[in-house]
């Protein structure tokens, strides 16, 4: 965990009390950013999966990181075994490097856990973001009308 001096963004592990803020960030990003690439039905279904209670449940099985600016949660990313999950940055905070900071902490945690290859089930919205971080698309996984791009990056040489 570290403070990003250029963006005044702190990355830390999520706490139970963060669930409401995390839910709000995820739902806002889905509705404002991912909605450009997915139908309203897909966005509604995904948003329903990230209620505060559902986020609390995820926090019990994943290593969840939170990006905080001031006192406001502006992003999240998590690690579950060898998979990067639930990477979202609040729409107003996108483009500031917060997602990259979150991914660096996820990758650090994965290396610490002995993970050699990270997998990301990416939305088509985030495919370019992960590609810039060195992840390569290995296959697509259609999920109804939702298109998921499975991407991977080797963490060890």
Rosetta silent file (secondary structure, phi, psi, omega in degrees, C-alpha in Angstrom):
SEQUENCE: XXXXXXXXXXXXXXXXXXXXXXXXXXXXXXXXXXXXXXXXXXXXXXXXXXXXXXXXXXXXXXXXXXXXXXXXXXXXXXXXXXXXXXXXXXXXXXXXXXXXXXXXXXXXXXXXXXXXXXXXXXXXXXXXXXXXXXXXXXXXXXXXXXXXXXXXXXXXX
SCORE:     score description
SCORE:     0.000 S_00000001
   1 L     0.000  139.711 -178.409    0.000    0.000    0.000 S_00000001
   2 L  -152.866  166.504  174.481    1.329    3.398   -0.843 S_00000001
   3 E   -99.807  131.510  173.658    0.347    6.959   -1.406 S_00000001
   4 E   -84.670  110.460 -174.015    0.450    8.255   -4.948 S_00000001
   5 L   -69.768  -32.771 -176.828    2.067   11.646   -4.481 S_00000001
   6 L   -74.808  -27.720 -176.592    1.162   13.000   -7.907 S_00000001
   7 L  -113.349    0.020 -177.254   -2.550   12.197   -7.627 S_00000001
   8 L    51.886   49.842 -178.357   -3.028   12.299   -3.862 S_00000001
   9 E  -122.773  125.856  177.600   -4.502    8.826   -4.054 S_00000001
  10 E  -101.007  132.963  173.998   -4.076    6.239   -1.332 S_00000001
  11 E  -107.333  127.864  179.725   -4.383    2.544   -2.170 S_00000001
  12 E  -146.895  169.581  174.826   -5.266    0.314    0.787 S_00000001
  13 E   -70.995  145.192  179.834   -7.071   -2.904    1.598 S_00000001
  14 L   -69.025  149.539  175.007  -10.849   -2.600    1.767 S_00000001
  15 L  -117.028  157.905 -178.059  -12.617   -2.490    5.108 S_00000001
  16 H   -52.488  -39.274 -179.012  -16.160   -3.656    5.822 S_00000001
  17 H   -69.082   -6.146  179.573  -17.342   -0.057    6.067 S_00000001
  18 H   -84.092   -9.436 -170.971  -16.195    0.566    2.470 S_00000001
  19 H   -56.659  -43.224 -179.571  -18.934   -1.593    0.920 S_00000001
  20 H   -61.774  -47.619 -179.534  -21.386    1.280    0.286 S_00000001
  21 H   -65.202  -39.481  177.663  -18.727    3.449   -1.360 S_00000001
  22 H   -64.168  -44.493  178.139  -17.370    0.566   -3.420 S_00000001
  23 H   -58.253  -44.596 -179.016  -20.858   -0.324   -4.615 S_00000001
  24 H   -63.018  -43.050  179.329  -21.474    3.292   -5.644 S_00000001
  25 H   -63.959  -47.265 -178.474  -18.188    3.518   -7.589 S_00000001
  26 H   -61.441  -47.538 -178.103  -18.764    0.210   -9.387 S_00000001
  27 H   -65.306  -38.879  177.798  -22.346    1.040  -10.325 S_00000001
  28 H   -64.125  -44.363  179.288  -21.438    4.547  -11.533 S_00000001
  29 H   -63.276  -41.901  177.863  -18.607    3.189  -13.695 S_00000001
  30 H   -60.520  -48.268 -173.733  -20.898    0.529  -15.152 S_00000001
  31 H   -73.202  -30.149 -176.922  -23.671    3.015  -15.920 S_00000001
  32 H  -100.821  -34.166 -175.476  -21.450    5.812  -17.287 S_00000001
  33 L  -100.641  -55.390 -177.301  -18.414    4.080  -18.783 S_00000001
  34 H   -69.503  -22.293 -179.365  -19.316    0.479  -19.625 S_00000001
  35 H   -62.263  -17.128  177.382  -22.751    1.528  -20.907 S_00000001
  36 H   -70.387  -24.070 -174.111  -21.008    2.740  -24.078 S_00000001
  37 L  -113.309   -8.701 -175.893  -20.188   -0.880  -24.961 S_00000001
  38 L  -132.051  155.380 -179.507  -23.056   -2.895  -23.465 S_00000001
  39 L   -70.136  158.282  176.224  -26.845   -2.856  -23.642 S_00000001
  40 H   -56.217  -35.200  179.648  -28.928   -1.397  -20.804 S_00000001
  41 H   -64.121  -42.400  178.645  -30.074   -4.941  -19.908 S_00000001
  42 H   -65.580  -45.088 -179.747  -26.471   -6.125  -19.441 S_00000001
  43 H   -61.464  -44.078  178.827  -25.579   -3.022  -17.399 S_00000001
  44 H   -61.089  -42.689  179.377  -28.647   -3.469  -15.184 S_00000001
  45 H   -63.540  -44.728  179.766  -27.789   -7.136  -14.587 S_00000001
  46 H   -65.259  -45.220 -179.209  -24.178   -6.327  -13.739 S_00000001
  47 H   -59.958  -36.072  179.121  -25.107   -3.410  -11.474 S_00000001
  48 H   -63.960  -25.694  179.371  -27.496   -5.689   -9.552 S_00000001
  49 L   -75.654   -7.696 -173.904  -24.506   -7.952   -8.769 S_00000001
  50 L  -123.279   42.115  171.172  -22.746   -5.126   -6.894 S_00000001
  51 L   -65.891  162.308  176.224  -25.140   -4.069   -4.157 S_00000001
  52 H   -54.414  -40.092  179.325  -23.413   -3.134   -0.879 S_00000001
  53 H   -65.119  -41.383  178.499  -24.343   -6.569    0.537 S_00000001
  54 H   -65.891  -38.115  177.510  -22.904   -8.337   -2.519 S_00000001
  55 H   -63.950  -42.387  176.631  -19.718   -6.260   -2.262 S_00000001
  56 H   -58.789  -41.158  178.040  -19.386   -7.265    1.413 S_00000001
  57 H   -63.220  -42.226  178.564  -19.691  -10.913    0.357 S_00000001
  58 H   -62.523  -36.523 -178.853  -16.970  -10.453   -2.285 S_00000001
  59 H   -64.028  -21.198  179.495  -14.706   -8.869    0.338 S_00000001
  60 H   -79.277  -21.671 -175.494  -14.828  -12.149    2.274 S_00000001
  61 H  -117.433   -5.610 -179.264  -13.401  -14.201   -0.622 S_00000001
  62 L  -125.924  156.818  169.894  -11.181  -11.715   -2.462 S_00000001
  63 E   -87.987  104.633 -172.722   -8.264   -9.468   -1.623 S_00000001
  64 E  -103.935  126.541  176.336   -9.985   -6.139   -2.330 S_00000001
  65 E  -103.406  150.067 -179.162   -8.063   -2.911   -2.803 S_00000001
  66 E  -128.105  136.053  172.320   -9.571    0.559   -2.530 S_00000001
  67 E  -102.436  128.674 -177.105   -8.334    3.823   -4.021 S_00000001
  68 E  -125.684  130.914  171.482   -9.173    6.836   -1.861 S_00000001
  69 E  -115.804  122.467 -173.377   -8.773   10.540   -2.687 S_00000001
  70 L    63.724 -119.369  175.585   -9.329   12.704    0.349 S_00000001
  71 L  -112.523    8.873 -174.396  -12.035   10.718    2.106 S_00000001
  72 E  -102.022  132.448  173.907  -13.785    9.551   -1.052 S_00000001
  73 E   -73.612  125.975 -177.932  -13.499    6.074   -2.552 S_00000001
  74 E  -121.517   -3.026  179.586  -12.645    6.542   -6.227 S_00000001
  75 E  -170.933  165.941  178.220  -11.651    3.049   -7.327 S_00000001
  76 E  -155.474  155.241  172.520  -11.317   -0.620   -6.565 S_00000001
  77 E  -157.103  152.677 -179.827   -9.639   -3.771   -7.818 S_00000001
  78 E  -142.396  162.616  179.381   -9.422   -7.236   -6.372 S_00000001
  79 E  -124.836  127.844  175.098   -7.502  -10.482   -6.576 S_00000001
  80 E  -129.363  104.785 -175.321   -9.108  -13.893   -6.280 S_00000001
  81 L    60.405 -110.228  179.931   -6.522  -16.665   -6.558 S_00000001
  82 L  -109.728   18.188 -178.981   -4.905  -15.936   -9.957 S_00000001
  83 E  -114.847  134.962  171.045   -7.677  -13.685  -11.307 S_00000001
  84 E   -83.576  130.089 -176.795   -7.933   -9.923  -11.319 S_00000001
  85 E  -133.504  155.836  167.861  -11.537   -9.018  -10.585 S_00000001
  86 E    49.615   56.736  176.173  -13.798   -5.995  -10.213 S_00000001
  87 E   -94.628  113.389 -179.511  -11.478   -3.231  -11.436 S_00000001
  88 E  -143.154  142.217  173.504  -13.449    0.014  -11.533 S_00000001
  89 E  -125.015  137.745  179.315  -12.608    3.704  -11.226 S_00000001
  90 L   -55.006  139.152 -177.014  -15.254    6.358  -10.617 S_00000001
  91 H   -50.954  -41.666 -177.839  -16.075    8.145  -13.875 S_00000001
  92 H   -71.013  -13.647 -178.361  -14.914   11.553  -12.567 S_00000001
  93 H  -107.998    1.656 -179.219  -11.538   10.053  -11.535 S_00000001
  94 L   -69.256  150.589  178.494  -10.781    8.090  -14.709 S_00000001
  95 L    84.029    8.955 -179.435   -7.679    8.976  -16.702 S_00000001
  96 L  -105.879    4.177 -179.691   -5.620    9.932  -13.616 S_00000001
  97 L    89.349    5.030 -177.925   -3.635    6.694  -13.331 S_00000001
  98 H   -66.255  -42.593  177.965   -5.730    5.300  -10.477 S_00000001
  99 H   -59.937  -40.942  178.362   -6.525    2.081  -12.335 S_00000001
 100 H   -65.822  -38.984  176.729   -2.821    1.535  -13.019 S_00000001
 101 H   -62.415  -45.670  178.635   -2.001    2.131   -9.343 S_00000001
 102 H   -60.296  -44.526 -179.358   -4.649   -0.386   -8.306 S_00000001
 103 H   -64.404  -36.145  177.417   -3.334   -2.943  -10.796 S_00000001
 104 H   -61.720  -40.025  178.898    0.230   -2.499   -9.509 S_00000001
 105 H   -71.090  -37.820  176.080   -0.955   -3.385   -6.002 S_00000001
 106 H   -62.200  -45.645 -179.877   -2.973   -6.357   -7.270 S_00000001
 107 H   -64.406  -38.202  177.688    0.074   -7.617   -9.168 S_00000001
 108 H   -62.669  -44.413  178.420    2.294   -7.123   -6.113 S_00000001
 109 H   -64.174  -39.039  179.169   -0.148   -9.149   -3.986 S_00000001
 110 H   -64.990  -44.753  177.413   -0.299  -11.861   -6.663 S_00000001
 111 H   -59.850  -44.394  179.893    3.500  -12.119   -6.815 S_00000001
 112 H   -59.446  -33.247  179.503    3.621  -12.295   -3.014 S_00000001
 113 L   -85.060    0.787  177.751    1.115  -15.182   -3.176 S_00000001
 114 L    84.069   17.057  179.099    3.289  -16.995   -5.722 S_00000001
 115 L   -77.233  127.064 -179.767    1.038  -16.403   -8.740 S_00000001
 116 L   -94.154  -30.037 -177.314    3.022  -16.721  -11.981 S_00000001
 117 E  -134.165  122.159  176.836    0.249  -15.869  -14.463 S_00000001
 118 E   -95.984  140.841  177.027   -2.601  -13.435  -13.852 S_00000001
 119 E  -117.192  140.873  177.106   -5.862  -13.756  -15.742 S_00000001
 120 E  -127.784  118.804  169.402   -8.377  -10.948  -16.245 S_00000001
 121 E   -82.328   94.360 -171.033  -11.909  -11.537  -17.494 S_00000001
 122 E   -90.614  143.680  167.715  -12.077   -8.095  -19.112 S_00000001
 123 E   -71.197  160.709  175.424  -15.042   -6.165  -20.381 S_00000001
 124 L   -66.730  -24.904  178.086  -14.584   -4.893  -23.918 S_00000001
 125 L   -61.559  -39.363 -173.353  -14.586   -1.437  -22.317 S_00000001
 126 L   -97.616   -0.431 -175.640  -11.374   -2.191  -20.380 S_00000001
 127 H   -55.041  -45.148  179.515   -9.544   -4.293  -22.982 S_00000001
 128 H   -64.943  -37.196  177.702   -7.300   -1.398  -24.099 S_00000001
 129 H   -59.563  -49.660 -179.163   -6.482   -0.493  -20.483 S_00000001
 130 H   -66.901  -36.910  178.998   -5.241   -4.011  -19.720 S_00000001
 131 H   -60.182  -40.288  178.424   -3.357   -4.224  -23.034 S_00000001
 132 H   -64.105  -24.883  179.258   -1.377   -1.097  -22.080 S_00000001
 133 L   -90.444    5.406  175.990   -0.388   -2.877  -18.841 S_00000001
 134 L    97.626    8.039  177.917    0.994   -5.861  -20.765 S_00000001
 135 L   -85.951  141.399  179.824   -2.020   -8.181  -20.742 S_00000001
 136 E  -116.295  139.441  176.690   -2.752  -10.099  -23.935 S_00000001
 137 E   -70.023  129.571  178.984   -6.136  -11.346  -25.098 S_00000001
 138 E  -111.165  -25.515  175.758   -6.151  -15.151  -25.190 S_00000001
 139 E  -171.435  168.122  174.521   -9.821  -15.852  -25.971 S_00000001
 140 E  -110.186  147.117  177.320  -13.329  -14.466  -25.781 S_00000001
 141 E  -127.078  100.857  177.065  -16.044  -15.819  -23.541 S_00000001
 142 E   -69.364  138.952  178.737  -19.539  -14.868  -24.631 S_00000001
 143 E  -133.435   85.962 -171.235  -21.932  -14.604  -21.717 S_00000001
 144 L    64.281 -128.971  177.549  -25.342  -14.041  -23.246 S_00000001
 145 L   -90.911    2.881  177.223  -25.066  -10.683  -24.984 S_00000001
 146 E   -89.556  127.750  178.647  -22.142   -9.685  -22.733 S_00000001
 147 E  -101.097  123.841  178.889  -18.749  -10.147  -24.386 S_00000001
 148 E  -112.786  134.560  177.127  -15.858  -10.950  -22.033 S_00000001
 149 E  -107.636  117.771  177.959  -12.229  -10.936  -23.220 S_00000001
 150 E   -82.835  120.834 -177.261   -9.977  -13.286  -21.259 S_00000001
 151 E  -122.721  150.438 -179.810   -6.564  -11.620  -20.943 S_00000001
 152 E  -138.222  154.832  174.821   -3.373  -12.837  -19.311 S_00000001
 153 E  -145.452  130.749  176.495   -0.008  -11.529  -18.193 S_00000001
 154 E   -79.120  131.351 -179.937    2.967  -13.506  -16.940 S_00000001
 155 L   -94.001  -17.878 -179.820    4.319  -12.076  -13.687 S_00000001
 156 L  -120.016  157.965 -179.747    7.539  -14.073  -13.661 S_00000001
 157 L   -86.954    0.000    0.000   10.176  -14.585  -16.325 S_00000001
